[in-house]
Amino acid sequence: MLFQEAVMNSTFSLVPLVVFLPILGILLNWLFGKRLGEKGIGSIASLAAGGSFVVSVLLALALLQNHEGAHIPLFTWISVGNLDLSWVFRVDTLSVTMMLVVSGVSTLIHVYSIGYMHEDVRHQGEPKRFRRFFIFMNLFVAAMMILVSADNFLMLFVGWEGVGLCSYLLIGFWFEKGEGGLGNAKAAKKAFITNRIGDFGLLIAIFLIFWNFGTLNFAQVFEMVPSVAQTQPGVLMAITLFMLLGVTGKSAQIPLYVWLPDAMAGPTPVSALIHAATMVTAGVYLMVRTQVMYMAVPGAQQVVAWVGAITALFAGLIALGQFDIKKVLAYSTISQLGFMVAAVGLGAEVAAIFHLTTHAFFKALLFLSAGSVILGMEHGLEAGSHGHGSNHTDGSNHTDGIHHDDPQDMRNMGGIRKKMPITFIVYLIGALALAGIAPFAGFFSKDEILVAANQGNMLIFVVLVVAAFLTAFYMGRQVLMVFFGDARSDAAKHAKESSLLVTVPLMILALLSVLGGGLNFPGVHTLEYWLEHTLEIPHATEFIVPIALGSLAVALVAIFLAYLVYGRKPLASAKAADPLAKPLGVFFRWMNQKFLVDELYQAVVLGPYKKLADFFAYPVDQGVIDGLVNGMGSLTVSLAGALRKLQTGFARTYALSIFVGIIAILVYLLTRI
C-alpha cells in the first residue's frame, strides 16, 4: 500500500510537465528551428503537445487509484502576511479532464498543421513563418494548461491572459493580409480588445473575492462561500455576474461574441484550436470550477442560463445565412457554447463538460476538414490555370458579391465528395455529430442539456430545441452545398484530396466523434462518476426516452428540410441566389449581415467613443494641454532670444558691464545712507 501511494504521488508530481513540455518545444524550435527544417519543427511541436497528453493520461490513471487528487507546489509566488499565493498545480478529476481534452485535440491539430502549413506558407509567399506558427501554437497549449491546472484565481488569470495573447498572435498571423492589407490585423485587434472588456469583469470578480474572502485559493474560497452567502449575498451576486462578463468574452457569448467569427482570419488550424480545444472552453471551465459560488446565487444561475440560451438561438440564426464555410462553423461554435453555458446555469455542470468534450472532437474535425476542403480548392485554382487567385484566409464575409476565386465560399464548391472522398466522409461524420444524430457523440451530450432544461426551465428548453433544429438545418445546408450537386467553379472541378498528414488526424477525430458519447453513456454515467469527486452533483441527469427521441426527430426533420431546399435542386452556379433568400426576404439578408450587430456597435459604442477620443485628442489634449506646454516653450525661446543678445563674446563689453554694475550698486548704497 505504501509503495502504491508512493507511485501515485510520484505520478502526480509530473503535472508541471503539462506546461513545461510545450515550453520546451518553444525553446527548441526558437533556438534550433532554422536548422531543423519544417519536418523537424513540426515534429518537435507535435511531440511537445503529445508529451503533455501522455502526462495527462498518466495523471488520469493515478486519479483512478486516488480520486482525491493532489496539490503540487512549484514555488512560492506571492507571500505577504497571511496571504500565500504559491504556484501550485491542482490535480483533480475536473482539471485532468480538461488537460486530456486540451492536449489530446491539440496534438492532432499540431500534426495536421505540419501538412496544412507546408501548403499555406507557400500559398501566402512566406515559408519562413512556418517556425513562428508552431512556436505560437505550443505557447497556446502551455497557456491553456496553466489555466486548467491552476489552484488559485491569480494563477488561473495568468493562463487566462496567456490564451488571450496567443489568440491575438495567431488570429493576426497573416497580419499584412486581408481587406486593404489590414483585415487580419483588425480581426486580431478586435479579438484582443473585446476580450479585454471581458477580462475587466473577471479582474473585478477576483478583486471582490480577495477583498471579501481574504484569499484567492480555490479550496479556501469555496469553503467560505456558504457563510458569505448568508451574510453578504449581494457580494456573491456581484462576483458571479462580473465573472459571467469574463465568460462572455472568452467563451463568446452575448454581448461579447463578436470577436470569434472574425477569428477566421487565422490559418485553419488556429480556428480549430481556438474553437475546439482551448480559448473558448476557458469560460465554461471557469464557471464549472466555481460551481459552488453559482449554486449559492440562484439569481445569477438564471442569468447565466438565459445568456447561454439566447446566444445559442441567435448564433444559430446567423449561421444559417452565411456562405463562408468557416463562418458557418464559427457561429455554430458560438451556438454550441451557448448550450454549455445554459447547462451551467441550469445546474448541469456534468452535461456542460460532457458537451464541451464531445464538441472538441467534432468541431476540431469540422474545422480541420474545412481546411482540407480549402486546400483542395486552392489546388483546384492552380490546376485550373487561375494561379493562386485571391486567398481569403482573412475570414472576411464576401456576401456583397460572388468571388469565383474564393476557396472558402460555399457557392463556389459543389461535387467535392467525388474529388475528396476521405474529407467528405469525415466531414459528414462531424456534421452528423454536431446535428445531434444518434449514435454520434453530439446526440448524447446535447440530450443531457435538453433534459436538464426540461427539468429546470421549460421556456429555456423550447429555446434550446429551436437552436438544435437550426443546428441540424444549417449543417445539412452546408454539407449539401459543399459536397453534393455539380462543381460550380473551376476550383471545385479540379480539387484534389489532401495528403495523409492532413487526413489521418481527421480520421482519428472522426472516430472520437463516433465513440465520444460513450464517455457518459446513459445508464453508465462514466463521466458523472468521474467528476463527482470534484463537483457537487445534486442529482444525476437521467436519459429520458421521449426527450431523446424528440430531439432526434427534430434533427432528422431539419436535415430532411435542408435536403428539400438544397438537395433536390442544388445551386446551378455560383451566381445563383440562395433558395432561402426569396421566401425569407429581408430576414435572410439580416441573417446574412449578422443582424447588423457590428454596425450597431460601431454606431452606439465605437463611433461615439472615437468622437470622444478625438475631442480629448485635439481640442483638449493638442489644443489646451499641448498649447500650454508649447506656449511655455515658446516663451522660453523668446526670452532666451532676447537675453542671448547680451552675450556679445567681447571681454571689454563684459568688463564695462561689470563696471557699470558696480557703479549702480554703489549709487544705490549711497542713496540709502
Secondary structure, 3 states (H helix, E strand, C coil): CHHHHHHHHHHHCCCCHHHHHHHHHHHHHHHHHHHHHHHHHHHHHHHHHHHHHHHHHHHHHHHHHCCCCEEEEEEEEEEECCEEEEEEEEECHHHHHHHHHHHHHHHHHHHHHHHHHHHHHHHCCCCCHHHHHHHHHHHHHHHHHHHHHECEHHHHHHHHHHHHHHHHHHHCCCCCCCHHHCHHHHHHHHHHHHHHHHHHHHHHHHHHHHHHHCCCEHHHHHHHHHHHHHHCHHHHHHHHHHHHHHHHHHCCCCCCCCHHHHHHHCCHHHHHHHHHHCHHHHHHHHHHHCHHHHHCCHHHHHHHHHHHHHHHHHHHHHHHCCCEHHHHHHHHHHHHHHHHHHHHHCCCHHHHHHHHHHHHHHHHHHHHHHHHHHHHHHHHHHHCCCCCCCCCCCCCCCCCCCCCCCCCEHHHCCCHHHHCHHHHHHHHHHHHHHHCCCCCHHHHHHHHHHHHHHHHCHHHHHHHHHHHHHHHHHHHHHHHHHHCCCCCCHHHHCCCCCCHHHHHHHHHHHHHHHHHHHHHCCCCCHHHHHHCCCCCCCCCCCCCHHHHHHHHHHHHHHHHHHHHHHHCCCCCCCCCCCCCHHHHCHHHHHHHCHHHHHHHHHHHHHHHHHHHHHHHHHHHHHHHHHHHHHHHHHHHHHHHHHHHHHCCCCHHHHHHHHHHHHHHHHHHHHHHC
